[in-house]
Amino acid sequence: MTEATSATPAPDALADALADAPFVRLVATADGDAVAAAGLLARALRTAGTPFQVRVSRDPIPADGDDAVAVTIGADRGPHALPGSGRPASTDAFAIARALGADPDPVVALAGVVAAGSVPGTDGSGDALEAAERSDRVRRRPGVALPTADLADGLAASTLVRTPYSGDGEAARAALAELGLPADLDDDAHRRLASLVAVDVADAEGASTRAASAVERALRPYATVGDAAPFETVGGYADVLDALAREAPGTGVALALDPDPGDELRTAALDAWRTHGLAAHRALDGATTGRYDGCFVARVDLEEDADAVLPTIARLLRDFRSPEPVAVAADEAAGRLAAAATAGGRAADDAATEPLGLGDACRSAAGEVGGDGWGTADRGGIAVDAADAADEADGVNESEATDGDITGALAALREAL
């Protein structure tokens, strides 16, 4: 299946389709931007009294039926889609929710923007930022985007940065102790913290040239004001949503759907985020890496669910370690690999030929080894030699035995790129 099966409608056209729908099925890719967008649309549909269903899938396929309208979020598939390419899906979801007469939460929208790798106020998110600032829900300040007030906890688990103390709370506390920060951080203390992180990211062993620019979206964050959001910053919110999209998608959707989730849901979300971030960084610490033409590979050994953690490892590898445009995290024992690519990073051999999207490249490579491939334009994955786990959000076991091996899949992927 190709990634773009239809032209993507304008947000106002999709709003019209949703306004007349007797039932709506929202299916989002497993990332923070898509989950935030799904939450914004679901809340608008709830306000309008339209029944809906939300699920998260690593490879969403629209399923119209019984007069329902199916919307894919994060992939350009079906007649109704918010592909999240070119600009975050959350920005279009915010506009659609307004067109449906709802009052969408701008903080959720901005969290989706950051999760998409963008910056609030850019890529079509100006309306959401204006709404958040006008209602005094966010304030930009110096510092680092973290979800928690505990700086060591936040720095150790954050997947917005990759530092020498990522994955290690004690090492993060030691680094912070050297700064001598006051208990109540003022702007000067936040600036010192940001300087520490920026330097440690850029100077870390194995840091790529891309790392210095990748860290920028974690700096000078938009802090949430009062009870505007369950987390300390918009960027921290984004980090939590991205982790939940893979670790606990049902919790992620609930969080995006309800801007005031309560302590129990907030605690569950932070626990999942912390587990996810620490596992990703620790696996990358122990990785064996290899560089190929156009592709950088980290072989890891995960104790946690490979399907959940590998995509985050691949993204961290792409943003902070890979000198090549495509980064691959592979766990041979689990029979899994995940890949992430820079925007426009895969050049075709023939300038007149459209480069193969990473998701399609993973499907092609998986077919060569009898495995299962999935993904979108800039990310993807392959499973071989293991049964696929049940999709938590779908509640459907799509187990299918495959043959082949992850080394063969990796070789086939490199050929396909």
C-alpha positions, -999 to +999 in steps of 0.1 A: +000+000+000+013+034-009+013+062+017-007+088-004-038+072-017-058+103-022-056+141-022-058+156+012-088+179+017-085+214+031-094+217+068-127+235+061-138+207+037-130+181+064-149+202+089-179+201+066-177+163+064-175+159+101-203+183+108-227+161+087-213+127+099-235+104+120-204+087+134-167+094+131-138+070+133-104+087+141-073+066+136-040+082+144-004+072+139+016+064+170+032+098+177+025+128+199+013+151+171-013+127+158-025+118+193-029+155+201-048+161+169-071+132+176-078+146+211-087+180+196-111+165+170-126+141+195-134+168+220-149+189+192-171+160+182-181+154+218-192+191+220-212+187+188-228+156+201-214+134+173-205+098+183-169+089+176-142+063+181-105+069+185-077+044+180-040+046+176-021+024+151+015+023+139+001+019+103-034+035+102-058+024+075-092+041+072-123+020+076-154+037+064-187+018+069-222+022+081-222+058+070-193+065+093-166+091+083-131+077+089-103+102+094-066+091+093-043+114+113-006+114+106-008+096+072-023+106+039-047+078+034-084+077+025-106+106+014-104+123+049-069+127+062-047+150+083-013+138+071+009+159+093+034+164+065+044+200+057+028+212+089+017+195+121-016+177+121-025+194+153-026+228+136-053+216+111-072+198+139-072+231+159-087+249+129-113+221+122-124+221+159-130+258+157-150+254+124-171+228+142-180+255+168-158+241+196-133+259+218-102+237+212-075+237+239-046+257+224-021+241+248-029+206+235-025+219+199+009+235+207+020+203+224+012+185+192+032+211+172+063+205+194+059+167+192+059+171+154+094+187+156+081+222+150+081+254+171+049+271+185+039+300+162+053+284+131+040+259+105+004+272+108+003+272+146+000+309+150-037+309+158-032+283+186-003+303+201-022+335+199-052+319+217-029+304+244-012+337+250-044+358+249-059+336+276-027+338+296-022+300+295+014+300+284+044+322+289+077+319+271+107+319+294+144+308+293+152+272+303+145+237+291+112+221+281+105+195+308+072+180+320+081+180+357+093+205+382+120+180+393+148+190+369+169+158+374+139+136+367+130+156+336+165+157+322+171+120+327+140+109+309+134+136+283+135+125+247+138+160+235+175+160+243+204+136+244+230+144+270+258+125+288+233+122+317+202+111+297+189+079+312+207+084+345+189+104+372+219+104+396+242+118+369+217+145+361+215+155+397+253+157+399+254+179+368+227+202+383+246+203+416+275+219+399+253+247+387+242+256+423+207+265+412+183+281+437+153+262+449+130+287+432+143+291+397+143+327+383+150+336+347+188+337+353+187+302+368+167+289+338+192+305+314+221+287+332+202+255+329+196+260+292+233+268+286+243+236+304+220+214+284+229+231+251+266+227+256+263+191+269+242+181+239+266+196+214+297+184+231+286+149+240+307+120+227+294+110+193+272+140+189+263+148+153+264+182+137+226+180+137+225+178+175+232+215+180+201+225+160+179+196+173+183+207+209+168+241+201+132+229+203+138+220+239+151+255+248+133+287+257+101+267+264+065+279+267+057+274+304+021+266+312+005+290+336-015+279+366-037+250+358-035+255+321-020+220+315-010+190+336+027+195+329+052+223+334+058+232+298+043+228+264+074+209+252+072+186+283+036+179+274+047+170+239+074+147+252+048+129+274+023+126+245+049+111+222+059+085+247+023+076+255+015+072+218+038+042+218+036+030+254+000+036+264-020+051+235-053+049+253-038+070+281-024+094+255-058+099+239-075+104+272-049+130+281-053+149+249-091+147+251-093+160+287-072+191+294-078+187+331-072+150+336-067+148+373-038+135+394-043+098+387-041+101+350-013+126+352+007+103+374+001+073+351+012+094+321+044+105+338+052+070+349+048+057+313+069+087+300+097+081+325+099+044+318+099+050+281+125+077+281+149+060+304+147+027+285+154+045+252+184+064+265+199+033+283+195+012+252+213+038+231+241+040+257+248+003+251+242+003+213+267-009+188+267+015+158+277+013+122+277+039+094+267+031+058+261+052+028+229+072+037+221+051+068+233+050+104+225+019+124+224+013+162+220-023+173+204-025+207+192-051+232+159-040+248+144-054+279+113-033+273+088-037+245+108-032+213+078-020+193+072+008+218+108+019+224+126+014+191+109+043+172+121+067+200+156+053+198+156+058+161+144+094+165+171+102+191+197+086+169+185+107+139+185+140+158+216+137+180+240+110+167+235+101+130+257+117+104+235+102+078+199+112+068+184+079+078+188+064+113+179+028+122+175+012+156+176-026+154+169-052+181+179-086+166+166-106+195+132-091+192+132-093+154+124-056+151+138-024+136+126+012+135+138+039+112+136+077+112+147+101+084+154+138+081+129+158+060+140+155+024+170+135+034+164+106+010+176+117-024+166+096-054+194+084-077+176+099-106+167+136-100+135+130-120+125+101-097+104+107-066+123+093-036+108+063-019+091+073+014+106+056+045+074+037+052+071+023+017+108+014+019+102-005+051+072-023+034+093-032+004+122-044+025+099-065+048+085-082+017+120-093+007+124-112+040+089-124+047+083-098+074+059-070+082+067-034+073+049-001+081+054+036+084+049+071+069+071+093+048+098+099+074+095+070+098+089+033+096+096-002+110+100-038+102+092-070+122+106-104+114+109-137+132+084-128+158+047-125+162+033-090+162+019-080+196-017-070+199-024-033+192-034-019+226-056+008+211-073-014+186-078-043+210-072-067+181-044-092+179-029-091+145-003-118+152+014-132+122+044-155+122+071-144+098+104-158+086+137-141+078+160-122+101+165-085+110+200-084+094+185-094+061+157-069+066+183-042+073+202-050+041+170-050+021+160-016+036+193-001+027+188-013-009+153+001-009+162+036+003 
